[in-house]
Amino acid sequence: MPPKQTNSVYAMSGRKRNTILLLCLPALVLLILLDNTYIKHKWRFQPLSKEQVKTNDLEKYHTKSFSVVNIIDGDTLDIDIPDGQSEYTRIRLLGIDAPEKITASGGMYFAEEATAFIRQSALGKAVGIYLDQANETRGKYGRLLAYIKLPDGSFLNEILLSEGFAYADLRFGHSLYNKYKQIESRARSTKKGLWQNVTPDQMPQWLQQKKDAF
């Protein structure tokens, strides 16, 4: 009798163990799936470093041509290639600061003229995108910073400066910083565009705060 009882106990113990394993198996599978999903999700949304962003931008845009599909203002436009979740890539012309079309107090002096000029010069045209390889490729708001080459070979950034539709942006360094200062200086001396009548209080706030601006 004792041997039979022992076998029965072991048999019941085995069945319980198998039952417990079967009950635990779905929970184990669920935990593995959740863990893998978390890892994949975390990896997918890991933000890129500045160097990775720069490398990607250079490969995607630098020296390539795209069509201008929208003009925002005198120094900002969209080209026809997606950027992240956006349908188009928004570009801030590097090294210049055109008068803002819309501000809290209304449009700045010469903003409409600057916007009209860039619209006539670039809208609907295939332009070359040139990034400053020595510096970051994105600005404060995530816009691509670029020199824009027009179909005739001239650079839109420089034309806007030389014709007095924009200021040389002295807030941020870039490879053509000194050249752009010289272009603006010539436009000032010949009173091109906005330089004919602009007053200090009509200039951008950052420029008004510079002691040597006038």
VOLOZA-709465 format. One record per residue: x, y, z of N, C-alpha, C, O in turn; chain. Coordinates in steps of 0.1 Angstrom, whole numbers. Example, Ala and Ser with C-alpha at 12.3 -4.5 7.8 and 13.67 -1.06 7.14 Angstrom:
2
R    n_xx    n_yy    n_zz   ca_xx   ca_yy   ca_zz    c_xx    c_yy    c_zz    o_xx    o_yy    o_zz   chaine
R     132     -57      78     123     -45      78     132     -33      78     142     -33      85        A
R     128     -22      71     137     -11      71     129       0      79     134      11      80        A
END
This chain:
214
R    n_xx    n_yy    n_zz   ca_xx   ca_yy   ca_zz    c_xx    c_yy    c_zz    o_xx    o_yy    o_zz   chaine
R       8     -12       0       0       0       0       8      13       0       6      21      -8        A
R      18      14       9      26      27       9      32      30      -5      32      42      -8        A
R      38      20     -12      43      24     -26      33      30     -35      36      40     -42        A
R      21      24     -35      10      29     -44       6      43     -40       4      51     -49        A
R       6      46     -28       2      59     -23      12      69     -27       9      80     -31        A
R      25      65     -26      36      74     -30      35      77     -45      37      89     -49        A
R      33      67     -54      32      69     -68      20      78     -71      22      87     -80        A
R       9      77     -64      -2      85     -66       1     100     -63      -4     109     -70        A
R       8     102     -52      12     115     -48      20     122     -58      19     133     -62        A
R      31     114     -63      40     119     -73      32     122     -86      35     132     -93        A
R      23     114     -90      15     116    -102       7     128    -101       6     136    -111        A
R       0     131     -90      -8     143     -88       1     155     -87      -3     166     -92        A
R      13     154     -81      22     165     -81      27     169     -95      28     181     -98        A
R      29     159    -103      33     161    -117      22     168    -125      25     178    -132        A
R      10     164    -123      -2     170    -130      -3     185    -126      -6     193    -134        A
R      -2     187    -113      -3     201    -108       8     210    -114       6     221    -118        A
R      20     204    -114      31     212    -120      29     215    -134      31     226    -138        A
R      24     206    -142      21     208    -156      10     218    -158      11     227    -167        A
R       0     218    -149     -11     227    -150      -6     241    -147     -10     251    -154        A
R       2     242    -137       8     255    -133      16     261    -144      15     273    -147        A
R      24     253    -150      32     257    -162      24     262    -173      27     272    -179        A
R      13     255    -176       4     259    -187      -3     272    -184      -4     280    -193        A
R      -6     274    -172     -13     287    -168      -3     298    -168      -7     309    -172        A
R      10     296    -165      20     306    -165      25     310    -179      30     321    -181        A
R      24     300    -188      30     302    -201      25     314    -208      32     322    -214        A
R      11     317    -209       6     329    -216      11     342    -210      14     351    -217        A
R      12     342    -196      17     354    -189      31     356    -193      35     368    -195        A
R      39     346    -194      53     347    -198      55     353    -212      63     362    -214        A
R      47     347    -221      47     352    -235      43     367    -236      49     374    -243        A
R      33     370    -228      28     384    -228      39     394    -223      41     404    -229        A
R      46     390    -213      57     398    -207      68     400    -217      73     411    -219        A
R      71     389    -225      82     390    -235      78     399    -246      86     408    -251        A
R      65     398    -250      60     407    -261      60     422    -257      64     430    -264        A
R      55     424    -244      55     438    -239      69     443    -238      72     455    -241        A
R      79     435    -234      92     440    -232      99     443    -246     105     453    -247        A
R      96     434    -256     101     437    -269      95     449    -275     102     457    -282        A
R      82     451    -273      75     463    -278      81     476    -272      83     486    -279        A
R      84     475    -259      89     487    -253     103     490    -258     106     502    -260        A
R     111     480    -260     125     482    -265     125     488    -279     132     497    -282        A
R     116     482    -287     115     487    -301     110     501    -301     115     510    -309        A
R     100     504    -293      94     518    -292     105     528    -288     106     539    -293        A
R     112     524    -277     122     533    -272     133     535    -282     138     546    -283        A
R     137     525    -290     148     526    -300     143     535    -311     150     543    -316        A
R     130     533    -315     125     540    -327     125     555    -324     127     563    -334        A
R     122     559    -312     120     573    -309     132     579    -302     131     590    -296        A
R     143     573    -302     155     578    -296     160     590    -305     162     589    -316        A
R     161     602    -298     164     614    -306     178     613    -312     187     607    -306        A
R     180     619    -324     193     619    -330     202     629    -324     197     640    -320        A
R     215     627    -324     224     637    -319     226     648    -330     221     646    -342        A
R     232     659    -327     234     670    -336     242     665    -348     240     669    -359        A
R     252     657    -345     261     652    -356     253     643    -365     255     643    -377        A
R     244     634    -360     236     626    -368     227     634    -377     225     631    -389        A
R     221     644    -371     212     653    -379     220     659    -390     215     660    -401        A
R     231     664    -387     240     671    -397     243     662    -408     243     665    -420        A
R     247     650    -405     251     640    -415     240     636    -424     241     636    -436        A
R     228     634    -418     216     631    -426     212     643    -435     209     641    -447        A
R     213     655    -430     209     667    -438     219     669    -450     214     671    -461        A
R     232     667    -447     242     668    -458     239     658    -469     240     661    -481        A
R     236     646    -465     233     635    -475     220     638    -482     220     635    -494        A
R     211     643    -476     197     645    -482     196     657    -490     189     657    -501        A
R     202     668    -486     200     681    -493     212     687    -500     210     693    -510        A
R     224     686    -494     235     694    -499     239     692    -513     241     681    -518        A
R     239     703    -521     242     704    -535     231     698    -544     233     697    -556        A
R     220     694    -538     209     689    -546     199     700    -549     199     710    -543        A
R     191     697    -559     181     707    -564     167     703    -561     163     691    -561        A
R     159     713    -556     145     710    -553     136     722    -558     142     733    -559        A
R     124     720    -559     115     731    -564     109     738    -552     106     732    -542        A
R     109     752    -553     103     760    -542      88     760    -544      83     764    -554        A
R      81     756    -533      67     754    -534      59     765    -526      47     766    -527        A
R      66     772    -517      59     781    -509      69     792    -503      80     789    -500        A
R      64     804    -503      72     815    -497      66     820    -484      54     823    -484        A
R      73     819    -473      68     823    -460      70     838    -458      60     845    -455        A
R      82     843    -460      85     857    -459      98     859    -466     103     851    -474        A
R     105     871    -464     117     874    -471     129     866    -469     139     867    -476        A
R     129     857    -459     141     848    -457     137     834    -454     145     826    -449        A
R     124     830    -457     120     816    -453     111     811    -465     102     818    -470        A
R     114     798    -468     106     792    -479     105     777    -477     112     771    -469        A
R      97     771    -485      95     756    -484      99     750    -498      97     756    -508        A
R     106     738    -497     109     731    -509     102     717    -509      98     712    -499        A
R     101     711    -521      92     700    -523      99     686    -519     100     678    -528        A
R     103     685    -507     108     672    -502     103     671    -487     105     680    -479        A
R      98     660    -483      93     658    -469     105     659    -459     116     656    -462        A
R     101     664    -447     111     666    -436     104     661    -424      96     668    -418        A
R     107     649    -419     101     643    -408      86     641    -411      82     634    -420        A
R      77     647    -402      63     645    -404      57     656    -413      45     656    -417        A
R      65     665    -418      61     676    -426      61     672    -441      70     665    -445        A
R      52     677    -449      51     674    -463      63     681    -471      67     675    -480        A
R      67     692    -466      78     700    -472      89     702    -462      87     701    -450        A
R     101     706    -468     112     710    -459     112     726    -459     112     732    -469        A
R     112     731    -447     112     746    -445     127     750    -444     134     745    -436        A
R     130     760    -451     144     765    -452     144     780    -447     136     788    -451        A
R     154     782    -438     157     796    -434     170     800    -441     180     793    -439        A
R     169     810    -449     181     815    -456     192     818    -447     190     827    -438        A
R     203     812    -448     214     814    -439     222     827    -440     224     831    -452        A
R     225     833    -429     233     845    -429     226     858    -431     232     869    -432        A
R     213     858    -433     205     871    -435     193     871    -426     189     861    -421        A
R     188     883    -424     175     885    -417     167     895    -424     169     907    -423        A
R     156     890    -431     147     899    -438     137     905    -428     134     898    -418        A
R     131     916    -431     121     922    -423     109     912    -422     105     906    -432        A
R     104     910    -409      93     901    -407      80     906    -413      76     918    -411        A
R      73     897    -420      60     901    -426      49     903    -415      40     912    -416        A
R      49     895    -405      39     895    -394      46     895    -381      54     886    -378        A
R      44     905    -373      49     906    -359      37     910    -350      26     913    -355        A
R      40     911    -337      29     915    -327      24     929    -330      12     932    -328        A
R      33     938    -335      29     951    -338      26     954    -353      24     965    -357        A
R      25     943    -361      23     945    -375      35     941    -383      45     937    -378        A
R      34     943    -396      46     941    -405      57     951    -403      54     963    -401        A
R      69     946    -404      81     955    -403      83     962    -416      78     959    -426        A
R      91     973    -415      94     981    -426     101     973    -437     110     966    -434        A
R      96     974    -449     101     967    -461      98     952    -461     104     945    -469        A
R      90     947    -452      87     933    -452      79     928    -465      82     918    -470        A
R      69     936    -469      62     932    -481      71     932    -493      69     923    -502        A
R      80     942    -494      88     943    -506      98     931    -506     101     925    -517        A
R     103     927    -495     113     916    -494     106     903    -497     111     894    -505        A
R      93     901    -493      86     889    -495      82     888    -510      83     877    -516        A
R      78     899    -516      75     900    -530      87     896    -539      86     890    -549        A
R      99     901    -535     111     899    -543     115     884    -543     118     879    -553        A
R     114     878    -531     118     864    -530     108     855    -537     111     845    -543        A
R      95     859    -537      85     852    -544      87     852    -559      86     842    -566        A
R      91     864    -564      93     865    -578     106     858    -582     107     853    -593        A
R     116     858    -574     129     852    -577     129     837    -576     137     830    -583        A
R     121     831    -567     123     817    -564     111     808    -565     112     796    -568        A
R      99     813    -563      87     805    -563      85     797    -576      85     803    -587        A
R      83     784    -575      81     775    -586      94     771    -594      93     765    -604        A
R     105     776    -589     118     773    -596     126     762    -589     125     760    -577        A
R     134     755    -597     143     745    -591     156     753    -586     163     759    -594        A
R     158     751    -573     170     758    -567     180     748    -561     176     737    -557        A
R     192     752    -560     202     744    -554     203     747    -539     203     758    -535        A
R     205     736    -531     206     738    -517     220     735    -512     226     725    -515        A
R     226     746    -506     240     744    -501     240     747    -486     236     758    -481        A
R     245     737    -479     245     738    -464     259     742    -460     269     740    -468        A
R     260     748    -449     273     752    -443     279     740    -436     276     737    -425        A
R     289     733    -442     294     721    -437     302     723    -424     304     714    -416        A
R     306     736    -422     314     738    -410     306     741    -397     311     742    -386        A
R     293     742    -399     284     746    -388     271     737    -388     270     728    -396        A
R     263     739    -378     251     731    -377     241     734    -389     241     745    -394        A
R     233     724    -392     225     726    -404     210     730    -400     202     732    -409        A
R     207     730    -387     194     733    -383     194     745    -373     204     747    -366        A
R     184     754    -374     183     765    -366     175     762    -353     171     750    -351        A
R     171     772    -346     165     771    -333     151     764    -334     147     756    -325        A
R     144     766    -345     131     760    -347     130     748    -356     120     744    -361        A
R     142     742    -358     143     730    -366     143     732    -381     143     723    -388        A
R     143     745    -385     144     748    -400     158     745    -405     168     747    -398        A
R     158     741    -418     171     738    -424     177     752    -428     171     761    -433        A
R     190     753    -425     197     766    -427     205     764    -440     213     754    -441        A
R     203     772    -450     209     770    -463     212     782    -471     205     793    -470        A
R     222     781    -480     224     791    -491     216     786    -503     217     774    -506        A
R     209     794    -509     200     790    -520     205     795    -533     207     807    -536        A
R     209     786    -542     214     789    -556     203     789    -566     196     779    -568        A
R     201     801    -572     190     802    -582     195     796    -596     206     793    -598        A
R     185     794    -605     188     788    -618     199     795    -626     206     789    -634        A
R     200     808    -624     210     816    -631     224     815    -625     233     822    -630        A
R     226     808    -614     238     806    -607     241     816    -596     251     814    -589        A
R     233     826    -594     234     835    -583     228     829    -570     220     820    -571        A
R     233     835    -559     227     830    -546     217     840    -541     220     852    -540        A
R     205     835    -538     194     843    -533     198     851    -520     194     863    -519        A
R     205     845    -511     209     851    -499     217     864    -502     214     875    -496        A
R     226     864    -511     235     875    -514     227     886    -522     229     898    -520        A
R     218     882    -531     210     891    -538     201     900    -529     200     912    -530        A
R     195     893    -519     187     900    -509     195     910    -502     189     921    -498        A
R     207     907    -499     216     916    -492     220     928    -501     219     939    -497        A
R     224     924    -513     230     935    -522     219     944    -527     223     956    -530        A
R     207     940    -528     196     948    -532     188     955    -521     179     962    -523        A
R     193     953    -509     187     960    -497     174     954    -493     165     962    -488        A
R     171     941    -495     159     935    -490     161     928    -477     151     923    -471        A
R     173     927    -472     176     920    -459     188     926    -452     196     933    -459        A
R     190     922    -440     201     926    -432     211     914    -431     207     903    -431        A
R     224     917    -430     233     906    -427     231     902    -412     231     911    -403        A
R     228     889    -410     225     885    -396     237     883    -388     245     873    -391        A
R     240     892    -379     252     892    -371     251     884    -358     261     884    -351        A
R     240     877    -356     238     870    -344     245     857    -344     248     851    -333        A
R     247     851    -356     252     837    -356     263     836    -367     262     842    -377        A
R     273     829    -363     285     827    -372     282     817    -383     274     808    -381        A
R     288     820    -395     287     810    -406     299     813    -415     306     823    -413        A
R     301     804    -425     313     805    -433     314     818    -441     326     822    -444        A
R     303     824    -444     304     836    -453     300     849    -445     296     859    -450        A
R     302     848    -432     299     859    -423     305     873    -427     298     882    -429        A
R     318     873    -429     325     885    -433     321     890    -447     319     902    -449        A
R     319     881    -456     315     885    -469     301     891    -469     299     901    -476        A
R     292     886    -461     278     891    -460     278     905    -454     270     914    -458        A
R     287     907    -444     288     920    -438     293     931    -449     288     942    -449        A
R     302     927    -457     307     936    -468     296     939    -478     295     950    -483        A
R     288     929    -482     277     931    -491     267     941    -485     262     950    -492        A
R     264     939    -473     254     948    -466     260     962    -466     253     972    -468        A
R     273     963    -463     279     976    -462     278     984    -475     276     996    -475        A
R     280     977    -486     279     983    -500     264     987    -502     262     998    -508        A
R     255     979    -498     241     983    -500     237     995    -492     229    1003    -497        A
R     242     996    -480     240    1007    -472     245    1020    -478     239    1030    -479        A
R     258    1019    -483     265    1031    -488     258    1036    -501     259    1048    -504        A
R     252    1027    -508     245    1031    -521     230    1033    -519     223    1036    -528        A
R     226    1031    -506     212    1033    -503     202    1024    -511     192    1029    -517        A
R     206    1012    -512     198    1002    -519     186     998    -511     187     996    -499        A
R     174     996    -517     163     990    -510     159     997    -497     157    1010    -497        A
R     158     990    -487     154     995    -474     163    1006    -468     159    1014    -460        A
R     176    1006    -473     186    1015    -467     183    1029    -472     190    1039    -467        A
R     174    1031    -481     172    1045    -486     164    1053    -475     167    1065    -473        A
R     155    1046    -468     147    1054    -458     146    1048    -444     139    1053    -436        A
R     152    1036    -442     149    1029    -429     155    1038    -418     165    1044    -419        A
R     148    1037    -407     152    1044    -394     156    1034    -384     151    1022    -385        A
R     164    1037    -374     169    1027    -364     157    1020    -357     158    1008    -355        A
R     146    1027    -354     135    1020    -347     128    1011    -356     119    1003    -351        A
R     130    1011    -369     124    1002    -379     132     989    -381     127     980    -388        A
R     144     989    -376     153     977    -378     149     966    -368     142     969    -358        A
R     154     954    -370     151     943    -361     156     947    -347     166     954    -345        A
R     150     941    -337     153     944    -323     168     941    -320     174     948    -313        A
R     172     929    -325     186     925    -322     196     935    -328     207     937    -322        A
R     193     941    -339     202     951    -346     202     964    -338     212     971    -337        A
R     190     968    -333     189     980    -326     198     980    -313     202     990    -308        A
R     200     968    -308     207     966    -295     222     966    -297     230     967    -288        A
R     227     966    -310     241     966    -313     246     980    -313     241     989    -321        A
R     256     983    -305     261     997    -304     267    1002    -317     266    1014    -320        A
R     273     993    -325     280     998    -338     271     996    -350     276     996    -361        A
R     258     995    -348     249     992    -359     246    1004    -368     243    1002    -380        A
R     248    1016    -362     244    1028    -370     256    1036    -373     255    1046    -380        A
END
